[in-house]
Amino acid sequence: MVLGVKRKVALAFVAVVLATTGGAVLALRTSWAGERLCALAQARVRQATGLHLALSQCRVEPFRLEVSARDVRLGPEGAPVFEADAVRVRLAPVQALGKRLELAELTLTRPRVTAKLPQARPGTPEGPCPPPLLESFQIHELRVDGGAVDLTLPGGERVVVGRVDVRSVPVASRRGIAALAPAGARRAGLDVVLSAARVEAGGKVIAVDEALLAADLSLDLSRLDVHLASAELPGVSVAATGTVEQLCRPRLDLAASLRGDLPALLALLGRSGTPAEGLVVADLAAVGPVARPEVKGEVRLVDAVIGGWRPGDATAQVRFAKSELQVERLEVPTLGGRVTAHARIGFGREVKLDAEAALESVELGEILARLKLPGAWVMTRVTGKVRASGTAWPLKLAGEAGLDLADFRVLGHAWDGYRSGEQPFLELRRSRVDADVRVDAAPAQLEEGLLAGTIAVPG
């Protein structure tokens, strides 16, 4: 009898506990609980940031440890700095010891950020980097769907992104080589896709049709391993791989490639009015502080024409550091010969140039045509050196030339119409020219010099 009573009491107690728990769970799922949660979140955010947080709906899913909100707006009424159609947060079932909050998943649907970053006040110390907030929580999986950004920087530059999508998961969950990286700081795999973006600065607008980043990020901002970063601009494609260390003061170690139409590249450099044709292909390495990296590698021109000047095809080994570009070797193939050169170019209000070129059996008529003097009635094979210095922009160069000429001929028509066996008006079998040279916006000129050689007169 007593045993039966105890069993009934125990069952009644379990029923009461289950009913209480079930009632609590059901209560948490009610709109009342959601409203209370919204009110608590609004109070905490206002206390932490001083900004008003508006939420149209909050919902709790206790079995999934999930909280969601709709129509989220943060900031002044009519000018919020952050908006989102929906925000969903799911807590990790196991929370690590300490003050860090573990989020299994954070999803933002159509978030929009609109902000103007103020100028730093003189004497104000920089905030800590990385920010302590990064140590306060860990997000195992981050999803941003259909986001947008409109950011005005302290210097007045504006960055607008029409759409941004983000996926981030712990590196350990990645497959392949990335998952084999040694353990250290907390790391997250990061995939970002941007489209319809533009950068406005100094009266210029740089449009970016699409950009993507696939990387692994150390959450203490000590390192970013870039598997692929690429951008598609009108007429220009850029891609890079490598590492960026100490993101608070970034140092680069990247390999990059560029391919673009010459007019599009000149437009990016602020020379959109310059008539140009051709293609630029570059394979470069960038190493050092992000503000002043050293860049070196190979640049190739294909069928290039700039402002009437026609360099054609060319290959250059270059090194850029601080504000100086060194062309360690430039090679331009010609009809049956070639031109090799090296130069130093200084960038400032003017573009300064100091260059030396060696000509090896180069056809004079072709060189004159490339220097905006097409259809010359003279031809010869030229071997020698030309030195010039001055400014490349605006174009004003002066120098000297020492050239050996073979088979100099004066014709009755353009040089490229010459046929073997044709009798010229005048022929110099061997000669040499030593002269001063001037190159500016007008055609190139030999101003003063000495001509010596042997004349062959037909007849």
Secondary structure as the mmCIF struct_conf table of DSSP 4:
data_model
#
loop_
_struct_conf.conf_type_id
_struct_conf.id
_struct_conf.beg_label_comp_id
_struct_conf.beg_label_asym_id
_struct_conf.beg_label_seq_id
_struct_conf.end_label_comp_id
_struct_conf.end_label_asym_id
_struct_conf.end_label_seq_id
HELX_RH_AL_P HELX_RH_AL_P1 VAL A 2 LEU A 28
TURN_TY1_P TURN_TY1_P1 ARG A 29 ARG A 29
BEND BEND1 THR A 30 THR A 30
HELX_RH_AL_P HELX_RH_AL_P2 SER A 31 THR A 49
BEND BEND2 GLY A 50 GLY A 50
STRN STRN1 LEU A 53 ALA A 54
BEND BEND3 SER A 56 SER A 56
STRN STRN2 GLN A 57 GLU A 61
HELX_RH_3T_P HELX_RH_3T_P1 PRO A 62 ARG A 64
TURN_TY1_P TURN_TY1_P2 LEU A 65 LEU A 65
STRN STRN3 GLU A 66 LEU A 74
BEND BEND4 GLY A 75 PRO A 76
TURN_TY1_P TURN_TY1_P3 GLU A 77 GLY A 78
BEND BEND5 ALA A 79 ALA A 79
BEND BEND6 VAL A 81 VAL A 81
STRN STRN4 PHE A 82 LEU A 91
BEND BEND7 PRO A 93 VAL A 94
HELX_LH_PP_P HELX_LH_PP_P1 GLN A 95 ALA A 96
BEND BEND8 LEU A 97 LYS A 99
HELX_LH_PP_P HELX_LH_PP_P2 ARG A 100 ARG A 100
STRN STRN5 LEU A 101 THR A 109
BEND BEND9 ARG A 110 ARG A 110
STRN STRN6 ARG A 112 LYS A 116
HELX_LH_PP_P HELX_LH_PP_P3 LEU A 117 ARG A 121
TURN_TY1_P TURN_TY1_P4 PRO A 122 GLY A 123
HELX_LH_PP_P HELX_LH_PP_P4 THR A 124 PRO A 128
BEND BEND10 CYS A 129 PRO A 130
HELX_RH_3T_P HELX_RH_3T_P2 PRO A 132 GLU A 135
TURN_TY1_P TURN_TY1_P5 SER A 136 SER A 136
STRN STRN7 PHE A 137 ILE A 139
BEND BEND11 HIS A 140 HIS A 140
STRN STRN8 LEU A 142 THR A 152
TURN_TY1_P TURN_TY1_P6 PRO A 154 GLY A 155
BEND BEND12 GLY A 156 GLY A 156
STRN STRN9 ARG A 158 PRO A 170
HELX_RH_3T_P HELX_RH_3T_P3 VAL A 171 SER A 173
BEND BEND13 ARG A 174 ARG A 174
BEND BEND14 GLY A 176 GLY A 176
HELX_RH_3T_P HELX_RH_3T_P4 ILE A 177 LEU A 180
BEND BEND15 ALA A 181 ALA A 181
HELX_LH_PP_P HELX_LH_PP_P5 PRO A 182 ALA A 183
BEND BEND16 ALA A 185 ALA A 185
STRN STRN10 ARG A 187 ALA A 201
TURN_TY1_P TURN_TY1_P7 GLY A 202 GLY A 203
STRN STRN11 LYS A 204 SER A 218
TURN_TY1_P TURN_TY1_P8 LEU A 219 ASP A 220
BEND BEND17 LEU A 221 SER A 222
STRN STRN12 ARG A 223 LEU A 233
TURN_TY1_P TURN_TY1_P9 PRO A 234 GLY A 235
STRN STRN13 VAL A 236 GLU A 245
TURN_TY1_P TURN_TY1_P10 LEU A 247 CYS A 248
BEND BEND18 ARG A 249 ARG A 249
STRN STRN14 ARG A 251 ASP A 261
HELX_RH_AL_P HELX_RH_AL_P3 LEU A 262 LEU A 268
TURN_TY1_P TURN_TY1_P11 LEU A 269 GLY A 270
TURN_TY1_P TURN_TY1_P12 SER A 272 GLY A 273
BEND BEND19 THR A 274 THR A 274
STRN STRN15 ALA A 276 PRO A 289
TURN_TY1_P TURN_TY1_P13 VAL A 290 ALA A 291
BEND BEND20 ARG A 292 ARG A 292
STRN STRN16 GLU A 294 ILE A 306
TURN_TY1_P TURN_TY1_P14 GLY A 307 GLY A 308
STRN STRN17 TRP A 309 ALA A 321
TURN_TY1_P TURN_TY1_P15 LYS A 322 SER A 323
STRN STRN18 GLU A 324 THR A 334
TURN_TY1_P TURN_TY1_P16 LEU A 335 GLY A 336
STRN STRN19 GLY A 337 PHE A 347
BEND BEND21 GLY A 348 GLU A 350
STRN STRN20 VAL A 351 GLU A 363
HELX_RH_AL_P HELX_RH_AL_P4 LEU A 364 ARG A 370
TURN_TY1_P TURN_TY1_P17 LEU A 371 LYS A 372
TURN_TY1_P TURN_TY1_P18 PRO A 374 GLY A 375
BEND BEND22 TRP A 377 TRP A 377
STRN STRN21 VAL A 378 TRP A 393
TURN_TY1_P TURN_TY1_P19 PRO A 394 PRO A 394
STRN STRN22 LEU A 395 VAL A 410
BEND BEND23 GLY A 412 HIS A 413
HELX_RH_3T_P HELX_RH_3T_P5 TRP A 415 GLY A 417
TURN_TY1_P TURN_TY1_P20 SER A 420 GLY A 421
BEND BEND24 PHE A 425 PHE A 425
STRN STRN23 LEU A 426 ASP A 440
BEND BEND25 ALA A 441 ALA A 442
HELX_LH_PP_P HELX_LH_PP_P6 PRO A 443 ALA A 444
STRN STRN24 GLN A 445 ALA A 456
#
